Amino acid sequence: MIADWSVESAHTAEDDSTVDADGQPPPPPGLGKFLLKTGKKPGTPFEVVLTEVEKAVNNTNKGWEQAEARHRVGRQQVGS
């Protein structure tokens, strides 16, 4: 049985001890993991691993990251 793929992360906004060297939170459990089911047979688990190029192309947070960067620059200019 596959149970741990759906476990919620222990990361909270107040807890920065679960960030990596880049300051990013760890990926959620089960990221990229799938179960291929055909008919009534048991499923076959597999994992998709993206290359760095694919990660950049499929980064759906890119717009938010750019907006956050602009906001930080704006706050720094106001504060100086």
Phi and psi restraints in degrees (range 20) as a CNS / XPLOR table:
assign (resid 1 and name C) (resid 2 and name N)
       (resid 2 and name CA) (resid 2 and name C) 1.0 -99.5 20.0 2
assign (resid 2 and name N) (resid 2 and name CA)
       (resid 2 and name C) (resid 3 and name N) 1.0 107.3 20.0 2
assign (resid 2 and name C) (resid 3 and name N)
       (resid 3 and name CA) (resid 3 and name C) 1.0 -114.6 20.0 2
assign (resid 3 and name N) (resid 3 and name CA)
       (resid 3 and name C) (resid 4 and name N) 1.0 -32.0 20.0 2
assign (resid 3 and name C) (resid 4 and name N)
       (resid 4 and name CA) (resid 4 and name C) 1.0 -78.6 20.0 2
assign (resid 4 and name N) (resid 4 and name CA)
       (resid 4 and name C) (resid 5 and name N) 1.0 -11.0 20.0 2
assign (resid 4 and name C) (resid 5 and name N)
       (resid 5 and name CA) (resid 5 and name C) 1.0 -68.8 20.0 2
assign (resid 5 and name N) (resid 5 and name CA)
       (resid 5 and name C) (resid 6 and name N) 1.0 -25.5 20.0 2
assign (resid 5 and name C) (resid 6 and name N)
       (resid 6 and name CA) (resid 6 and name C) 1.0 -102.0 20.0 2
assign (resid 6 and name N) (resid 6 and name CA)
       (resid 6 and name C) (resid 7 and name N) 1.0 8.4 20.0 2
assign (resid 6 and name C) (resid 7 and name N)
       (resid 7 and name CA) (resid 7 and name C) 1.0 -71.9 20.0 2
assign (resid 7 and name N) (resid 7 and name CA)
       (resid 7 and name C) (resid 8 and name N) 1.0 134.7 20.0 2
assign (resid 7 and name C) (resid 8 and name N)
       (resid 8 and name CA) (resid 8 and name C) 1.0 -71.7 20.0 2
assign (resid 8 and name N) (resid 8 and name CA)
       (resid 8 and name C) (resid 9 and name N) 1.0 149.9 20.0 2
assign (resid 8 and name C) (resid 9 and name N)
       (resid 9 and name CA) (resid 9 and name C) 1.0 -70.4 20.0 2
assign (resid 9 and name N) (resid 9 and name CA)
       (resid 9 and name C) (resid 10 and name N) 1.0 150.4 20.0 2
assign (resid 9 and name C) (resid 10 and name N)
       (resid 10 and name CA) (resid 10 and name C) 1.0 -85.5 20.0 2
assign (resid 10 and name N) (resid 10 and name CA)
       (resid 10 and name C) (resid 11 and name N) 1.0 -0.2 20.0 2
assign (resid 10 and name C) (resid 11 and name N)
       (resid 11 and name CA) (resid 11 and name C) 1.0 -70.7 20.0 2
assign (resid 11 and name N) (resid 11 and name CA)
       (resid 11 and name C) (resid 12 and name N) 1.0 134.5 20.0 2
assign (resid 11 and name C) (resid 12 and name N)
       (resid 12 and name CA) (resid 12 and name C) 1.0 -126.7 20.0 2
assign (resid 12 and name N) (resid 12 and name CA)
       (resid 12 and name C) (resid 13 and name N) 1.0 162.7 20.0 2
assign (resid 12 and name C) (resid 13 and name N)
       (resid 13 and name CA) (resid 13 and name C) 1.0 -62.8 20.0 2
assign (resid 13 and name N) (resid 13 and name CA)
       (resid 13 and name C) (resid 14 and name N) 1.0 -32.2 20.0 2
assign (resid 13 and name C) (resid 14 and name N)
       (resid 14 and name CA) (resid 14 and name C) 1.0 -80.3 20.0 2
assign (resid 14 and name N) (resid 14 and name CA)
       (resid 14 and name C) (resid 15 and name N) 1.0 -17.3 20.0 2
assign (resid 14 and name C) (resid 15 and name N)
       (resid 15 and name CA) (resid 15 and name C) 1.0 -101.5 20.0 2
assign (resid 15 and name N) (resid 15 and name CA)
       (resid 15 and name C) (resid 16 and name N) 1.0 101.3 20.0 2
assign (resid 15 and name C) (resid 16 and name N)
       (resid 16 and name CA) (resid 16 and name C) 1.0 -94.7 20.0 2
assign (resid 16 and name N) (resid 16 and name CA)
       (resid 16 and name C) (resid 17 and name N) 1.0 10.2 20.0 2
assign (resid 16 and name C) (resid 17 and name N)
       (resid 17 and name CA) (resid 17 and name C) 1.0 -78.2 20.0 2
assign (resid 17 and name N) (resid 17 and name CA)
       (resid 17 and name C) (resid 18 and name N) 1.0 -8.7 20.0 2
assign (resid 17 and name C) (resid 18 and name N)
       (resid 18 and name CA) (resid 18 and name C) 1.0 -106.5 20.0 2
assign (resid 18 and name N) (resid 18 and name CA)
       (resid 18 and name C) (resid 19 and name N) 1.0 34.2 20.0 2
assign (resid 18 and name C) (resid 19 and name N)
       (resid 19 and name CA) (resid 19 and name C) 1.0 -108.2 20.0 2
assign (resid 19 and name N) (resid 19 and name CA)
       (resid 19 and name C) (resid 20 and name N) 1.0 154.2 20.0 2
assign (resid 19 and name C) (resid 20 and name N)
       (resid 20 and name CA) (resid 20 and name C) 1.0 -86.5 20.0 2
assign (resid 20 and name N) (resid 20 and name CA)
       (resid 20 and name C) (resid 21 and name N) 1.0 -172.8 20.0 2
assign (resid 20 and name C) (resid 21 and name N)
       (resid 21 and name CA) (resid 21 and name C) 1.0 -62.4 20.0 2
assign (resid 21 and name N) (resid 21 and name CA)
       (resid 21 and name C) (resid 22 and name N) 1.0 -26.1 20.0 2
assign (resid 21 and name C) (resid 22 and name N)
       (resid 22 and name CA) (resid 22 and name C) 1.0 -86.2 20.0 2
assign (resid 22 and name N) (resid 22 and name CA)
       (resid 22 and name C) (resid 23 and name N) 1.0 1.0 20.0 2
assign (resid 22 and name C) (resid 23 and name N)
       (resid 23 and name CA) (resid 23 and name C) 1.0 81.9 20.0 2
assign (resid 23 and name N) (resid 23 and name CA)
       (resid 23 and name C) (resid 24 and name N) 1.0 13.7 20.0 2
assign (resid 23 and name C) (resid 24 and name N)
       (resid 24 and name CA) (resid 24 and name C) 1.0 -97.3 20.0 2
assign (resid 24 and name N) (resid 24 and name CA)
       (resid 24 and name C) (resid 25 and name N) 1.0 144.4 20.0 2
assign (resid 24 and name C) (resid 25 and name N)
       (resid 25 and name CA) (resid 25 and name C) 1.0 -68.3 20.0 2
assign (resid 25 and name N) (resid 25 and name CA)
       (resid 25 and name C) (resid 26 and name N) 1.0 156.5 20.0 2
assign (resid 25 and name C) (resid 26 and name N)
       (resid 26 and name CA) (resid 26 and name C) 1.0 -66.3 20.0 2
assign (resid 26 and name N) (resid 26 and name CA)
       (resid 26 and name C) (resid 27 and name N) 1.0 155.7 20.0 2
assign (resid 26 and name C) (resid 27 and name N)
       (resid 27 and name CA) (resid 27 and name C) 1.0 -65.2 20.0 2
assign (resid 27 and name N) (resid 27 and name CA)
       (resid 27 and name C) (resid 28 and name N) 1.0 151.7 20.0 2
assign (resid 27 and name C) (resid 28 and name N)
       (resid 28 and name CA) (resid 28 and name C) 1.0 -65.8 20.0 2
assign (resid 28 and name N) (resid 28 and name CA)
       (resid 28 and name C) (resid 29 and name N) 1.0 151.4 20.0 2
assign (resid 28 and name C) (resid 29 and name N)
       (resid 29 and name CA) (resid 29 and name C) 1.0 -60.0 20.0 2
assign (resid 29 and name N) (resid 29 and name CA)
       (resid 29 and name C) (resid 30 and name N) 1.0 139.5 20.0 2
assign (resid 29 and name C) (resid 30 and name N)
       (resid 30 and name CA) (resid 30 and name C) 1.0 86.3 20.0 2
assign (resid 30 and name N) (resid 30 and name CA)
       (resid 30 and name C) (resid 31 and name N) 1.0 1.5 20.0 2
assign (resid 30 and name C) (resid 31 and name N)
       (resid 31 and name CA) (resid 31 and name C) 1.0 -60.1 20.0 2
assign (resid 31 and name N) (resid 31 and name CA)
       (resid 31 and name C) (resid 32 and name N) 1.0 121.6 20.0 2
assign (resid 31 and name C) (resid 32 and name N)
       (resid 32 and name CA) (resid 32 and name C) 1.0 82.8 20.0 2
assign (resid 32 and name N) (resid 32 and name CA)
       (resid 32 and name C) (resid 33 and name N) 1.0 2.5 20.0 2
assign (resid 32 and name C) (resid 33 and name N)
       (resid 33 and name CA) (resid 33 and name C) 1.0 -99.5 20.0 2
assign (resid 33 and name N) (resid 33 and name CA)
       (resid 33 and name C) (resid 34 and name N) 1.0 136.6 20.0 2
assign (resid 33 and name C) (resid 34 and name N)
       (resid 34 and name CA) (resid 34 and name C) 1.0 -137.2 20.0 2
assign (resid 34 and name N) (resid 34 and name CA)
       (resid 34 and name C) (resid 35 and name N) 1.0 163.0 20.0 2
assign (resid 34 and name C) (resid 35 and name N)
       (resid 35 and name CA) (resid 35 and name C) 1.0 -125.9 20.0 2
assign (resid 35 and name N) (resid 35 and name CA)
       (resid 35 and name C) (resid 36 and name N) 1.0 114.4 20.0 2
assign (resid 35 and name C) (resid 36 and name N)
       (resid 36 and name CA) (resid 36 and name C) 1.0 -88.2 20.0 2
assign (resid 36 and name N) (resid 36 and name CA)
       (resid 36 and name C) (resid 37 and name N) 1.0 115.7 20.0 2
assign (resid 36 and name C) (resid 37 and name N)
       (resid 37 and name CA) (resid 37 and name C) 1.0 -112.0 20.0 2
assign (resid 37 and name N) (resid 37 and name CA)
       (resid 37 and name C) (resid 38 and name N) 1.0 132.4 20.0 2
assign (resid 37 and name C) (resid 38 and name N)
       (resid 38 and name CA) (resid 38 and name C) 1.0 -128.5 20.0 2
assign (resid 38 and name N) (resid 38 and name CA)
       (resid 38 and name C) (resid 39 and name N) 1.0 115.6 20.0 2
assign (resid 38 and name C) (resid 39 and name N)
       (resid 39 and name CA) (resid 39 and name C) 1.0 64.5 20.0 2
assign (resid 39 and name N) (resid 39 and name CA)
       (resid 39 and name C) (resid 40 and name N) 1.0 -139.6 20.0 2
assign (resid 39 and name C) (resid 40 and name N)
       (resid 40 and name CA) (resid 40 and name C) 1.0 -99.3 20.0 2
assign (resid 40 and name N) (resid 40 and name CA)
       (resid 40 and name C) (resid 41 and name N) 1.0 7.2 20.0 2
assign (resid 40 and name C) (resid 41 and name N)
       (resid 41 and name CA) (resid 41 and name C) 1.0 -74.8 20.0 2
assign (resid 41 and name N) (resid 41 and name CA)
       (resid 41 and name C) (resid 42 and name N) 1.0 157.1 20.0 2
assign (resid 41 and name C) (resid 42 and name N)
       (resid 42 and name CA) (resid 42 and name C) 1.0 -60.0 20.0 2
assign (resid 42 and name N) (resid 42 and name CA)
       (resid 42 and name C) (resid 43 and name N) 1.0 148.8 20.0 2
assign (resid 42 and name C) (resid 43 and name N)
       (resid 43 and name CA) (resid 43 and name C) 1.0 -74.5 20.0 2
assign (resid 43 and name N) (resid 43 and name CA)
       (resid 43 and name C) (resid 44 and name N) 1.0 157.3 20.0 2
assign (resid 43 and name C) (resid 44 and name N)
       (resid 44 and name CA) (resid 44 and name C) 1.0 -109.7 20.0 2
assign (resid 44 and name N) (resid 44 and name CA)
       (resid 44 and name C) (resid 45 and name N) 1.0 114.1 20.0 2
assign (resid 44 and name C) (resid 45 and name N)
       (resid 45 and name CA) (resid 45 and name C) 1.0 -74.6 20.0 2
assign (resid 45 and name N) (resid 45 and name CA)
       (resid 45 and name C) (resid 46 and name N) 1.0 142.6 20.0 2
assign (resid 45 and name C) (resid 46 and name N)
       (resid 46 and name CA) (resid 46 and name C) 1.0 -149.2 20.0 2
assign (resid 46 and name N) (resid 46 and name CA)
       (resid 46 and name C) (resid 47 and name N) 1.0 162.9 20.0 2
assign (resid 46 and name C) (resid 47 and name N)
       (resid 47 and name CA) (resid 47 and name C) 1.0 -127.3 20.0 2
assign (resid 47 and name N) (resid 47 and name CA)
       (resid 47 and name C) (resid 48 and name N) 1.0 136.0 20.0 2
assign (resid 47 and name C) (resid 48 and name N)
       (resid 48 and name CA) (resid 48 and name C) 1.0 -100.4 20.0 2
assign (resid 48 and name N) (resid 48 and name CA)
       (resid 48 and name C) (resid 49 and name N) 1.0 126.4 20.0 2
assign (resid 48 and name C) (resid 49 and name N)
       (resid 49 and name CA) (resid 49 and name C) 1.0 -117.1 20.0 2
assign (resid 49 and name N) (resid 49 and name CA)
       (resid 49 and name C) (resid 50 and name N) 1.0 118.0 20.0 2
assign (resid 49 and name C) (resid 50 and name N)
       (resid 50 and name CA) (resid 50 and name C) 1.0 -83.9 20.0 2
assign (resid 50 and name N) (resid 50 and name CA)
       (resid 50 and name C) (resid 51 and name N) 1.0 146.4 20.0 2
assign (resid 50 and name C) (resid 51 and name N)
       (resid 51 and name CA) (resid 51 and name C) 1.0 -77.0 20.0 2
assign (resid 51 and name N) (resid 51 and name CA)
       (resid 51 and name C) (resid 52 and name N) 1.0 169.2 20.0 2
assign (resid 51 and name C) (resid 52 and name N)
       (resid 52 and name CA) (resid 52 and name C) 1.0 -60.7 20.0 2
assign (resid 52 and name N) (resid 52 and name CA)
       (resid 52 and name C) (resid 53 and name N) 1.0 -38.1 20.0 2
assign (resid 52 and name C) (resid 53 and name N)
       (resid 53 and name CA) (resid 53 and name C) 1.0 -63.8 20.0 2
assign (resid 53 and name N) (resid 53 and name CA)
       (resid 53 and name C) (resid 54 and name N) 1.0 -44.9 20.0 2
assign (resid 53 and name C) (resid 54 and name N)
       (resid 54 and name CA) (resid 54 and name C) 1.0 -64.1 20.0 2
assign (resid 54 and name N) (resid 54 and name CA)
       (resid 54 and name C) (resid 55 and name N) 1.0 -38.1 20.0 2
assign (resid 54 and name C) (resid 55 and name N)
       (resid 55 and name CA) (resid 55 and name C) 1.0 -62.2 20.0 2
assign (resid 55 and name N) (resid 55 and name CA)
       (resid 55 and name C) (resid 56 and name N) 1.0 -41.3 20.0 2
assign (resid 55 and name C) (resid 56 and name N)
       (resid 56 and name CA) (resid 56 and name C) 1.0 -66.6 20.0 2
assign (resid 56 and name N) (resid 56 and name CA)
       (resid 56 and name C) (resid 57 and name N) 1.0 -42.4 20.0 2
assign (resid 56 and name C) (resid 57 and name N)
       (resid 57 and name CA) (resid 57 and name C) 1.0 -66.7 20.0 2
assign (resid 57 and name N) (resid 57 and name CA)
       (resid 57 and name C) (resid 58 and name N) 1.0 -37.5 20.0 2
assign (resid 57 and name C) (resid 58 and name N)
       (resid 58 and name CA) (resid 58 and name C) 1.0 -96.3 20.0 2
assign (resid 58 and name N) (resid 58 and name CA)
       (resid 58 and name C) (resid 59 and name N) 1.0 15.4 20.0 2
assign (resid 58 and name C) (resid 59 and name N)
       (resid 59 and name CA) (resid 59 and name C) 1.0 -75.7 20.0 2
assign (resid 59 and name N) (resid 59 and name CA)
       (resid 59 and name C) (resid 60 and name N) 1.0 97.7 20.0 2
assign (resid 59 and name C) (resid 60 and name N)
       (resid 60 and name CA) (resid 60 and name C) 1.0 -77.2 20.0 2
assign (resid 60 and name N) (resid 60 and name CA)
       (resid 60 and name C) (resid 61 and name N) 1.0 -8.7 20.0 2
assign (resid 60 and name C) (resid 61 and name N)
       (resid 61 and name CA) (resid 61 and name C) 1.0 -93.3 20.0 2
assign (resid 61 and name N) (resid 61 and name CA)
       (resid 61 and name C) (resid 62 and name N) 1.0 0.8 20.0 2
assign (resid 61 and name C) (resid 62 and name N)
       (resid 62 and name CA) (resid 62 and name C) 1.0 -56.2 20.0 2
assign (resid 62 and name N) (resid 62 and name CA)
       (resid 62 and name C) (resid 63 and name N) 1.0 -46.2 20.0 2
assign (resid 62 and name C) (resid 63 and name N)
       (resid 63 and name CA) (resid 63 and name C) 1.0 -61.1 20.0 2
assign (resid 63 and name N) (resid 63 and name CA)
       (resid 63 and name C) (resid 64 and name N) 1.0 -40.7 20.0 2
assign (resid 63 and name C) (resid 64 and name N)
       (resid 64 and name CA) (resid 64 and name C) 1.0 -66.7 20.0 2
assign (resid 64 and name N) (resid 64 and name CA)
       (resid 64 and name C) (resid 65 and name N) 1.0 -39.4 20.0 2
assign (resid 64 and name C) (resid 65 and name N)
       (resid 65 and name CA) (resid 65 and name C) 1.0 -64.4 20.0 2
assign (resid 65 and name N) (resid 65 and name CA)
       (resid 65 and name C) (resid 66 and name N) 1.0 -39.7 20.0 2
assign (resid 65 and name C) (resid 66 and name N)
       (resid 66 and name CA) (resid 66 and name C) 1.0 -67.3 20.0 2
assign (resid 66 and name N) (resid 66 and name CA)
       (resid 66 and name C) (resid 67 and name N) 1.0 -40.8 20.0 2
assign (resid 66 and name C) (resid 67 and name N)
       (resid 67 and name CA) (resid 67 and name C) 1.0 -64.2 20.0 2
assign (resid 67 and name N) (resid 67 and name CA)
       (resid 67 and name C) (resid 68 and name N) 1.0 -40.7 20.0 2
assign (resid 67 and name C) (resid 68 and name N)
       (resid 68 and name CA) (resid 68 and name C) 1.0 -63.8 20.0 2
assign (resid 68 and name N) (resid 68 and name CA)
       (resid 68 and name C) (resid 69 and name N) 1.0 -41.3 20.0 2
assign (resid 68 and name C) (resid 69 and name N)
       (resid 69 and name CA) (resid 69 and name C) 1.0 -63.2 20.0 2
assign (resid 69 and name N) (resid 69 and name CA)
       (resid 69 and name C) (resid 70 and name N) 1.0 -42.8 20.0 2
assign (resid 69 and name C) (resid 70 and name N)
       (resid 70 and name CA) (resid 70 and name C) 1.0 -63.3 20.0 2
assign (resid 70 and name N) (resid 70 and name CA)
       (resid 70 and name C) (resid 71 and name N) 1.0 -38.8 20.0 2
assign (resid 70 and name C) (resid 71 and name N)
       (resid 71 and name CA) (resid 71 and name C) 1.0 -64.0 20.0 2
assign (resid 71 and name N) (resid 71 and name CA)
       (resid 71 and name C) (resid 72 and name N) 1.0 -42.0 20.0 2
assign (resid 71 and name C) (resid 72 and name N)
       (resid 72 and name CA) (resid 72 and name C) 1.0 -63.1 20.0 2
assign (resid 72 and name N) (resid 72 and name CA)
       (resid 72 and name C) (resid 73 and name N) 1.0 -42.8 20.0 2
assign (resid 72 and name C) (resid 73 and name N)
       (resid 73 and name CA) (resid 73 and name C) 1.0 -62.8 20.0 2
assign (resid 73 and name N) (resid 73 and name CA)
       (resid 73 and name C) (resid 74 and name N) 1.0 -43.2 20.0 2
assign (resid 73 and name C) (resid 74 and name N)
       (resid 74 and name CA) (resid 74 and name C) 1.0 -61.4 20.0 2
assign (resid 74 and name N) (resid 74 and name CA)
       (resid 74 and name C) (resid 75 and name N) 1.0 -40.7 20.0 2
assign (resid 74 and name C) (resid 75 and name N)
       (resid 75 and name CA) (resid 75 and name C) 1.0 -68.1 20.0 2
assign (resid 75 and name N) (resid 75 and name CA)
       (resid 75 and name C) (resid 76 and name N) 1.0 -36.2 20.0 2
assign (resid 75 and name C) (resid 76 and name N)
       (resid 76 and name CA) (resid 76 and name C) 1.0 -67.6 20.0 2
assign (resid 76 and name N) (resid 76 and name CA)
       (resid 76 and name C) (resid 77 and name N) 1.0 -38.4 20.0 2
assign (resid 76 and name C) (resid 77 and name N)
       (resid 77 and name CA) (resid 77 and name C) 1.0 -68.4 20.0 2
assign (resid 77 and name N) (resid 77 and name CA)
       (resid 77 and name C) (resid 78 and name N) 1.0 -37.3 20.0 2
assign (resid 77 and name C) (resid 78 and name N)
       (resid 78 and name CA) (resid 78 and name C) 1.0 -68.0 20.0 2
assign (resid 78 and name N) (resid 78 and name CA)
       (resid 78 and name C) (resid 79 and name N) 1.0 -38.2 20.0 2
assign (resid 78 and name C) (resid 79 and name N)
       (resid 79 and name CA) (resid 79 and name C) 1.0 -76.9 20.0 2
assign (resid 79 and name N) (resid 79 and name CA)
       (resid 79 and name C) (resid 80 and name N) 1.0 -14.8 20.0 2
